Amino acid sequence: MELKNIRTFIKVAELENFTLAANQLGYAQSTVTAQIQQLENELQANLFERNGKRIRLSAAGKLLLEYAYPIRKYETMALNQFHHTEEPAGQLNIGIMETLCASDFTNLFLEFSQKYPKISLKINVVTTLEAMAGLNKGVFDFIFLLDKKIIRPHWKTFRCFPADIFFFCAAGHPLASQEEIEVERLLAYPFILTEQGCNYRQVFESYLESTGKHLECLTEIGHTSYIIQAVCRQLGIGLLPAFTLSNALQQKQIALIHVKNYSIRLYIQAIYNTQRCISLPMQVFLNELKDFSFL
């Protein structure tokens, strides 16, 4: 089997599309088709099930993929060993939640770019589901999530930071002077929240559902700074990670609300897929991530 055919097979398997795979690899679609056919002839097995324009891995294709990832991984490791340059170069594709981009966590990327100017960072602001799908399909080298601890086969959480999620209100809000309140009193006010399905909102709404309660969401938007500004104008109650609120707290624009017998803790997680090759840019990024301090 030729290594180029293995690489093409992996790309088609991840994208489930011959045309997209050809575009990303810089091949004509006919070349991709020929390479897959050559593999199928060598193995005497159909690697994909075809239903019109849609394709998916066959049982034989899934089996081959288990071998293909280590083959590509060790090929890359060998190339890195013999083609190592003094200054690392290449590209990293990263998927990250908007909430993390609205914090000092971005210092990780800024400092990395200053230290390794020949490594191009492509940082994509995505939802949790988009990040996880992108990591599965090989679109992202790393994803950064704020969620409950995620455990999946072949996924490695390289760093994990605890993050407390807080309710907050404007400094002049009636709840600002309260040390601790019942959740029922909190629900008497409208909320300014992230979009439905966002992790910490989902955690809170699941809790409310289990207790037969519900909230009124006045505005929902996937933009952290907007939520903070809206809360500062006393348009409602907010729910965000503590690390996004430090500036507004220092300026005494907002106050944290402590709810009796209820709190939310999630985790910032830096995750990569161990099945895929660890390129030289990934290696140096892991080294920087290992020493990164946050919170």
Buried (B, 14 or more C-beta within 10 A) or exposed (E): BEEEBBBBBBBBBBBBBBEBBBBBBEBEEEBBBBBBEBBBEEBEBEBBEEEEEEBEBBEBBEBBBEEBBEBBBEBBBEEBEEEEEEEBEBEBBBBBBBBBBBBBBEEBBEEBEEEBEEBEBEBBBBBBEBBBBBBBBBBBBBBBBBBEEBEEEEBEBEBEBEBBBBBBBBBEBEBBEBEEBEBEBBBEBBBBBBEEEBBBBBBBBEEEEEEEEEBEBBEBEBBBEEBBBBBBEBBBBBBBBBBBBEEBBEEEBBBBBBBEEEEBEBBBBBBBBEBBBBBBBBEBBBEBBEEBEBE
